[in-house]
Amino acid sequence: MAGPAVLSSCRENMRALVRDLRNKAQMPATIPDTAALLADLVAFPTVSRSGNRALVDYVRALVEPVGLRVELTDDGDNANMWISTGPLGRPGVVLSGHSDVVPVAGQAWSRDPFRLHATEGRLYGRGTADMKGFVASALRTMLLAAQRPLKTPLHLAISFDEEIGCLGVRSLLPLLTAKPVRPLLVWIGEPTGLQLASGHKGKSSYRVTFTGRAAHSALTPQGLNAIYLASDFIALLRSMQDDLIAHTVPDPAYDVGYSTIHVGTIHGGETLNIVPNCCALEFEIRNLAADDVAAIEARIHAQAEAIVAPWRAQFPEAAIAIEPVNRYPGLDTRHPGALALARSISGHNGAAIKLAFGTEGGLFAETLGVPAVICGPGSMDQGHKPDEFVTEDQLARCDAMLLRLVDRLESDLTIQG
């Protein structure tokens, strides 16, 4: 859908916008509304791995003239942003969102995905739901908070390459761990329909290589079929999945209340008349925060060795090699004070939900040792799809929610429990 010419035009328009903002040395007479900010953000084609520096330059030129403090962690074409307002040296609240979006290639969009379209109360464009809608609302909140007499700081973290395994935020976390105080709370704005979520599953992904011995297919006993080894390994994973279901008390806050194991890709063989000596697959574990993923992984390694060991006398090269590719932790926030504060701000008074998809919240909580919650506008039912949208009503409600937070930050906020 979005070819090189479209992306080039988007980038040139954004460079012009950044230059215009940099020429403004004083605070704008009026703060842009959230939809206008979202239109600017959507126009940056920040597909994961493509770089987000133009968006970072735009945000910096927007917020620094009003006195917001900006710190960057650079990584080539990408950067994380840490934007702050309020008193120094005190624990504050962090709003967190990622700047990257998933690709549009191969999707049947009915409109330009990198130009915001407003129709019948919906705002269409790549990233509107996941999650530039929240980032736009958070930016507007930061601009407003810069005018307020805060006693408790407010921060905004904008990361990159979240969509490919929460990669970018990992280079921001050392900056935050080096600071003299830790945040009171991290608020992840992933799309939840503005329902409060207290947790999500962790994810670990792996690449597995199976080594057998090639032979002519007319002499199959002289070879070791690597695809057969992979088939036995897949059967092992399916058996382990059944065992997890049988021995887990499901967490009712999740749609799928137990840890899952999933094989996503498999490749093997060159031609039909050769016994294949190599095969490879990828699998993942999506674990409840309470489940020990290292123990699950250890069981898989042990049983993989049990599959291949009987073949080694005849085929010494026989092997199953399991390589970790990426991992991020789950989240299970049970801090009563943090949840009470989040409920009062979000207006969500029911039981907190938990999310099947991952967020950066688990990394913030694990690394900083602080509670994290998830609540943002839009629905993940729209995310990653053609004609992605967020509703104007959801954005307006998010704006109101974040302003309730700012009101609370005019006092010395503490979280008990």
C-alpha positions, 0 to 999 in steps of 0.5 A, a space after each residue: 500500500 505505502 510504496 517508497 514514493 509515499 514514504 518519501 513524501 511523508 518524511 519530507 512533510 514531517 521534516 518541514 513540520 519539525 523545522 517549523 516547530 523549531 522556529 517557534 521559540 515561545 510557548 504556543 498560544 494554544 495547545 494542539 488538541 489530541 486529534 491534531 497531535 495524532 494526525 502528526 504522529 500517524 504521518 510518521 511511517 515509524 514501522 518497526 526497524 525503520 527508525 523513529 528519529 523524525 518523530 523524536 525530533 518533532 516531539 522534542 521541538 514541540 515540548 522543549 519550548 514549553 519547558 519540558 525536560 527531554 532526555 534521549 537514549 540514542 540507538 542509530 536511527 532510533 531513540 527513546 525519549 524521557 520527558 519530564 515536568 514537575 519538581 526534580 528529585 521526587 518520585 513521580 508517575 510515568 506515562 509510557 507508549 511506543 512510537 513504532 507501528 506494524 507494517 502495512 505491506 500486503 494489507 488491503 487498506 481503503 485509505 492512506 494508512 499514514 494520513 489520519 482520516 476522520 469519519 463518523 466518529 472514528 480516526 483511521 490510520 496506522 497506529 491510531 489504536 496501537 498506540 499513537 492515540 495514547 501517545 498523542 493524548 499523553 503529549 497533550 497532557 504533558 503540555 498542559 501539565 507544564 502550566 500546572 504547579 505540580 508537586 509530584 513529577 509527571 514523566 512520559 516515556 516514548 520507546 521504539 521497536 516495541 512491536 518486535 519484542 519490546 526491544 527499544 525500551 531495554 536501552 531506556 531502562 539503564 537511564 532510569 535505574 541510574 536515577 536517584 529515585 524510582 517512579 511511584 507508578 508506570 502507566 502503560 497506555 496500550 489499547 484496553 478500551 480504557 479498562 484497567 489491566 493489572 497484568 499480561 503474559 510473558 513471552 519467550 521465543 525460540 529457534 530450533 535446528 534439527 540435524 539428521 543425515 542425508 540419504 537417497 530416499 530409496 535408501 531411507 534407513 541409511 539416513 536420519 530424517 530431520 523432519 521426523 525429529 522435528 515432528 517428534 519435537 512438535 508432539 512433545 510440545 503439544 503434550 506439554 501444552 496438554 499438561 499445562 492445561 491439566 495442572 493449571 488453575 485457570 486465571 479467570 482474568 485472562 481470555 486464555 487462563 493458562 500458559 501456552 506453547 505454540 509452533 509458528 514456523 517450520 522449514 525442512 527438506 530440499 527435494 522429495 527424493 532426499 532424506 532431509 538432514 536439516 529442519 528448523 522451526 520457531 516456537 514460543 511460550 506465553 506464560 502466566 507471570 506466576 509460571 516458571 518459564 525457566 522450568 518449562 524451558 528446562 523440561 523441553 531441553 531434557 525431553 528434546 535430548 531424550 528424542 535424539 539420544 537413541 539415534 546417536 549410536 548410528 548417527 553421531 551428528 544427530 542433534 536438536 539445538 534450541 536457541 533463545 531468540 527473545 524474551 520479555 517478562 509477564 506482569 501481575 500487579 497486586 500492589 493495592 495502593 497502586 491499583 486503588 490509585 489507578 482505579 480512581 483515575 481511570 474510573 474503572 471500578 470493577 475487577 482489573 482485567 489481564 491481557 493476552 498480548 505483551 507490553 513493556 509493563 513487565 520490563 518496567 516492573 521487573 527492572 525498576 521494582 515498581 508497580 505498573 498498570 495498563 490502560 489506554 484508548 482503543 481496542 487491540 481488535 483494531 490493532 495490526 489490521 487494515 483500516 485501524 482506527 480509534 474513536 474520538 470518544 475514546 480519545 476524549 475519555 483518555 484526555 479526561 482520565 489523564 487530566 484527572 491524574 494531573 490534578 492529583 499530581 498538584 499534591 504530594 502524591 504517595 502510594 500506600 501498600 
